[in-house]
Amino acid sequence: MMDWIPIVFATFKLLVLGTGMFFAIKWHYDQGTKRRETRALLRAGGKAAAVFVLSLLGLGLLTFALTRMFALDLTLP
């Protein structure tokens, strides 16, 4: 029984977060169409996605540098 708990919780978490993201994107899209044209909305979304990916890459590089600096062994078994 204990082996199924992480699977159930992870599935529930993905469903809740996926539903929340869908409705958040839908709401923002609906708000954006009221004020802006679609092209400008897509450009703003692309910029936000690019900033997110670059910050994620920066965080990964910072984590890698810190693990190397502190001589942590993070190899997979």
N, C-alpha and C positions, 0 to 999 in steps of 0.2 A: 504493500500500500504506500509506503514511504517513497518508492521510486516514481510514483505517478504525480506526487504533489508538485514538484518543479515543472513538470510538463503542463499540468492543469493551470497553474498560476501564470506561467509564461504565455500560454495560449490566451488566457483571460486578459492579461496585460496587453498583448498585441491587439486583441479585438477592441479593447477600450481605447487604446491610444490611436489605433487606425480609424475608429469611428470619430473620435474627437478631432483628429487631423482632417478628416474628410469634411466635417461640418465647419471647422475653422477656415479651411480653404474656400469652401463654398460661400460662407458668409463674407469673407474678404473679397472674393470675386464679385459677389452681388453688390457689395458696397462700391467696388472699383468701377463697375460698369455704370453706376449712376453718375460718377464724377469724371471718369477718364475714358478715353477710348481704349480699345483692346490692345493695340500695339504698345502704348505707353505702359499698360498694366503688365504685359509680358516682359517688357524691358526691365521694369522695376523688379519683377519676380526673378528674372535672370541675374540681376545684380545681387539680390539677396541670396540666391543660391550660390553664386560665386564667392561672396563674402563668407558664407557658411563653410564651403568646401576649403577655402584658403585658411580659415581659422582652425578647422579640423586638422588640416595638414600641419599647420604650425604647432598645434598642441601635440600631435604625434611626434614631430621632430623634437620638441622640447622634452617630452617624456623619454624619447630615445637618448637624448643627450644627457639627461639627468641619470638615467640608469647606467650609462657608460661612465659618467663621472663618479658615481658612488659604487662602481664595480658590482652591480647587482647581476645575478645570473638569472635571466628570465627565459632560458631555453625550455622548450616543451619536452616532457619526458618521452 
